[in-house]
Amino acid sequence: MIIVVPLAGELKLYPFPNTFRISFGIPVFFLLLLGIRKIPLVICGVLVGTSVLLFRIALDSSARGLPFDYSFTLHFPTFFYYMTYSYMFHVTRLNNLHRHPLIVGLLSVIIETASSIVELSIRHYFLRDIITLPILNEVVIIAIIRSFFALGFFYAIKLHEAEISSIQQQKQNQHMLLLISGLYEESIQLKKSLKDAEEITRDCYELYENLLNNECSLDSEGLTQKILGIAGQVHEIKKDNQRIYSGLSEMISAENSTDYMSITEIGNIIIQTNHKYAQSLGKDIKFILNIEDSIPSLHVYTTLSLVNNLVSNAVESIKNTGLIKISISRSAKHIEFKVFDTGAGIPKRKTELIFKPGYTTKYDVTGKPSTGMGLPYAKEVVNNLKGCIFVESNPEKNETVFTIQLPISSLVEKGW
């Protein structure tokens, strides 16, 4: 802004019989302000107004040989134009109204007109420039033209971004449909496997009862054949499960650009999902997300399943109100996920037990325990990726931190 606006301001004309000029600097300033989210707008006005003033003074001195005091008096009213413009832009909260282009256009006309009147008034006081009703009318017309010209350009860019986003979303939807259809196919295989397991269970139990009650009519060879048949059925289930595992592994490990997402997007999904989860449990939990800027796009399903598992556990561990902080950082070869919560904490003697399948301390309102498979699953995945997971807890302070460290090569796209 500091560089571009002063340069654009040199594309100018003088529509009135005074020192007030119309330039392309304002439409450019307007466009840039519309895109700003984090920088305070008033600071933008101060910096840009100062840069325009200094640039014009330097240009007058080097190209036209004008004395500094005259050049300063000629151009310093412009500083107040940019100050007024940015302040009114901030007060009207124009950047929160992008979905209402007509309101944005109307407010921008009002802002530009007010800023022009401020500059004209200062010029009238110090330079004796004339201000008449026809001049004010022209100022309003120019404000309308410039504002809606810049606005049209801004929404043309927004439309292009929306089209690109729509295409990407369509690709992601197609990819999800393929995944779901693949899962449906594997579910059919799983259903058959479960049916076979039920038959084996029934046959084994019948054989057990007959042997227990000495009612077995089979001789030694018949019993051998019966057991061999059960072993064959088990082998069939094993082959079915191998096919299911192979299909699922292929879906998960298939390299597809839609499988990778920026860590900020993944983090926001986790925060939104668990915020809703906390609300459904009647809990008031504050979420904080800290992410380093140097992290590349990560495999969305692996990252989401691991971190979301830890965060949902943290939500469940907090009684009524609390804090959950997610921190994601990287080193040269590793990426680290930390989930801090102010829940009940974990006694030291139980820090190893929580990673064992079936172990749980969580029960629903009916007294039914959870499956106790969340953390064991996370540990299994982390081990398969040649990483590590550990926990530090201080029950006295109601603080727990789960940490996952993984090789960054296990989460980024091949060739990164």
N, C-alpha and C positions, 0 to 999 in steps of 0.2 A: 504493500500500500504506500509506504514511504517513498518508494522509487517510481512506481507506475503512475500514481495520481498526479504528481507534479509534471511528468512528461506528457500525460494526456491533457493536462491543463493548458499546454501550449498550442493545442488545436482550438483556436478561439476566434471570437468575433465581438465587436462592440456595437450592440444594437441601439444604444441610447447615446445622446450627446453628452456623455460624461465618462468617468474612468471605470465604470462597472462593465465587466465583460462576461460573456457566456462561453463556456468551454466544455470539452468532453471529460474533464476531470471529475465533475460531479456524478455523471452516470456511472463512471468506473468506480468511484467511491461508494456509490449506492449498491452496486453489484457485489463489491467486496464485503460491505457491511452485512448484506443478506446472508453471506456464507459463514460469518463468524459465530462461534458458539461459546468459546471459553475466554477470549480476551475481552476485558471491559471496554465497551464501546466509547466511553468518554475519553479513555486513554488513547484510543485510535484517533479520535478527533484532535486531541492535543498534538500527537506525534505527526499526523498528516498535515495539520494546519501549520505546524512549525516547519516541516520539510518543504511545503509549498512556498512559504514566506522566504526561507533561506535560498531555495532554488531560484526564485524570481529575482531576488536581490543580487545573487551571484551572476545571473544571466544579464541583468541590467548593467552590472559593473564591467563584465568582461566583453560583452558584445556591443553595448550601447554607450558605455562610458559615463553612465549616470552616477551622481554622487550618492553615497550611502544613505544620508538622511532623507533625501528626496525619494529614493527608491523604497525605503522603509515606510515612509508616510503613505506612499502610493499603494503598497501591497499589504500592510498589516491588517486592514479591515477583512481581508480574506481569511485570516486566522480565525476570526470570530464567526465567519460563515461556517467553517468546518466544525468549530466547537459547538455552535448552536445546532447544526445538523446532527452530529453524533449524540448530543444530549437528548434531543427530542426523539431520535431513533431509539435510544435506551428507555426513555419514559413511556413511549407508546408500545414498547415490547413488540416491535415489528417482526422480530425473528421468530416469535411464537405464532405468527398468523400466516405462515406460508400456504396453508390450505385454503385461505380466503384471498385470492388474488385481487379482487375488486377493492376490498378493505385495505390491502397493502398499497394498491395504487392510489387510492384516495388519501391515505395517511402520508404517503411519500410526496404527493403534490402539496399537502399542507405544510409538511416539514421543509420542503425546498422553498416554498413561498415565504415562510417565516424566516428562514435563514437568509434569503435574499433581502428581505426588508431590514433585518439586522445589519447586514453589510451596507446596504444603501444608506441607512441612518447614520452609520459611523462615517461613511464617505461624505455625507452631507454636512456633518459636523466639522470634520477636519479638512476636507477638500472642497467644500462648498458645491458638491454635486447637487444637481436639481432632482427633486422627486415630484412627479406629477401623477395624476390619476391614470392617464394613458400609459405611463411607464409601469405603474403597478398592475394594470390590466395585462400588459405584455409579459410581465414577470410571471403572472399566473399561467398564461398560455404556454410560455416556455417551460414552466415547471411541469405542466401536463404532458407536453411532448417528450421532454427528457425522461420523466418518470416512467411513462408507459413504454417508451422505447427500451429503456434498461430492463423494465419488468418483463417485456416480451422476450428479450434475450435470455433473462434468468429462467423463465418457465420453459423456454425451448430446451435449455440445458437439463432442467429437471425432467422434462418429458423423455429426453434421450436416456437419462439415467434410469428412469422408470421402465423403459423398454428393455434396456440391458438387464435390469433386475428381473423383469418378467421372463425373459429368455432363460436366465439362470435358474429361476424358480421352476420353470417348466422342465428343465433338464433334471433338476433334483426330484421333482414329482415322478418323472418317468423312471428314474433310478430307484426311487422308493417302491414304485409299483412292481418293478422287476424283483426287488428284494422280497416284497410281500408274497409275490407269486412263487418265488423260490422257497420261502418259508412254508407256504401252503403245501407245496409238493412234499417237503420234508415232514410236515405234520401228518400227512397220509401214511408215510412210511413209519412214523412213530406210533400211530394208532395201531397199525398191524403188529408192530413189535410189542406193544402193550397187551394186545389180545393174545399173542403167543405166550407172553409171560404169565398171563392169567391161566392159560391151559396147563403150562408146566407146573404152576403152583398147585392147581387142582390135582394133577396126576401125582405129584410128590406127596401131597397130603393124603390122598387115597392109599397110596402105597405105605405110607407111615402108619395109618390107622390099621391096615390089614396086618402089617408086621407086629404092631403093638398088641393086637388082640389075637395074634396067631391065627388069623383068618385068611392068610395069603394062600391062594390055590396054586401059585406058581412054584415049579421046581427050581433048582439052582440055575439051569440054563435059561428058563423063562424069566427069572428074576434078572439075570444078567442082561438079557435082551431088553427087558423093560427099562433098566437103568441106562443102557446104551441109547435107547430111544429118547429118554429125557435129555441125555448129553447132546444128542443130535439137535433136539429142539433148542437147547441153550446155544449151540453153535449157530443155528439159524438167526437167533436174536442178536448174537454177536455180529454176524455179517450185516444184518439190517442196521444195527447201531453204527457200524463202520461206514456204511453208505451214507447214513444221516450225518455223521460227523464230517465225512469228506465233503458233502454238499454244503454244510454250514461253514466249514473252514474256507471253502472256495469263495463263498459269498463274502465272508469277512475279509479275506486277504486279497481279494481282487482289487487291483490298482485302478482307481477311478477318481478323476479330479473332484467329483462331487462328494467323495468320502473325506475330503480335507477342508478344514475351515479355520478361520483365524481364531486364536485363543480368546480374543475379546468376545466374539460371537458365542463361542462355546460357554464362556464364563457367564454371559448374560442369560443364556438359556438355563443354566444351572441355578442362577439367582432367582429368576422369574418362577421356575418350576417349584423350587423349595420355599419361596415366599408364599405361594399359593398353598403348598402343603402345610406350612406352619399355620396359616390362617384357618385351614380346614380343621386343624387340631386345637384351635382357639388359643394359639400362642402368639405373643408379640415379640418377634425376633428381628434384630437389625442385621443386615448382611453388608459386608465390606469386601470389595474385590480389588486386589492389588496385582497388576500384571506388568512385567518388564516389557519394554518396547521391542526388544531384539528377538522375540520368539516367532518362528515361522509358523505357517499353517500346520495343524496337527490332525492326525487321524481322528475324525469326530466321534466314531462309535466307541473306540477304545478309551479315549480321553474322557468322554462323557460318562461312560459306564463306571469308570474308576472313581473320578472325582465326585460325581453325583451320589455314588454309594456312600462315600465318607460324609458328604454334606447332609444327606437325608438321615444318616445315623446321628449326626450332630443335632439336627432338628428334634429327633426323638428323645435325645438325652437331656434337652433343656426342659425344665419343668413348666414355667409359664412365660417368663421374659428372659431375654439373653442376647448374646452377640455371637455371630459366626463370621470369621474372617478367612477368606480364601486368598492365598498368596501363591503366585506362579512365577518362577524365575529359572534361569538357565546358566550353565557354565559352558565350557568349550565343548564337552561331549555329553553332558547330562541335562535333564530338565527335572525340576523339583516342584512338587505340589504340596502345599501345606494347608491343612484345614484346622483352624483354631476355634474352639467353642467354649462357652461358659456353662456347660452342662454339669451333671452330677459328678463327673470325673470317674476314673477307673482305679480301683485299688491295685497296688503294685503286684500283689500275688496273682491278680487276674489278667495282667497284661499279655500273658502268653495264651491263656485259655480262650480269649476273645477271637483268636484266629483259628480255633478248632471247629470243624463242622458240627452244627447242631447246638453249640453252646450259645445261650442267650440270657439276657437279663431283662428283656422287654416282653410285656404281656399286655394284651388288649383289655378293654373294659369287662369282657366276659371271663378273663383269666386265662385265655388261650395264648400260649407262647408264640413268638415269631419263629421263623424257620431256623434262624441262626446261621444262615448261609451267606449273608452279605459280605462280611469281612473275610471269611475263608475264600470266597470267590475272588475278592480283590487280591488277596495274597497269592492265589494260584495264578491269576493273570500276570501279576507283577513278576513272579518267579519265572514264568514262561518267557517274559520279555527281558529276562536277565537284569532285573532291577531289585529294589528292596523297599520294604514298607515297615515302619516302626511307629510306636506311639510313646508319647511322654504325657503323663497326667499328674495333676496335683489336686486330689479330691478336696483337700482342705480349702483351697482357693477356688474350687469349681472351675478348673482350667484343664483342657485336654488339647493336645496337638497331634494329629496324624500326619505323617510325612511319607510321601511316595517319591522315590528317586528312580528315574528310568534313563537308559541310554537314549539320547535324542534321535538316534538313527532308527529306533523302533517305532517312532510316532510320526516322522516326517515322510513325505513322498520320496520314492526312490529317485536318485539323481539330484537331490537337493544339495 
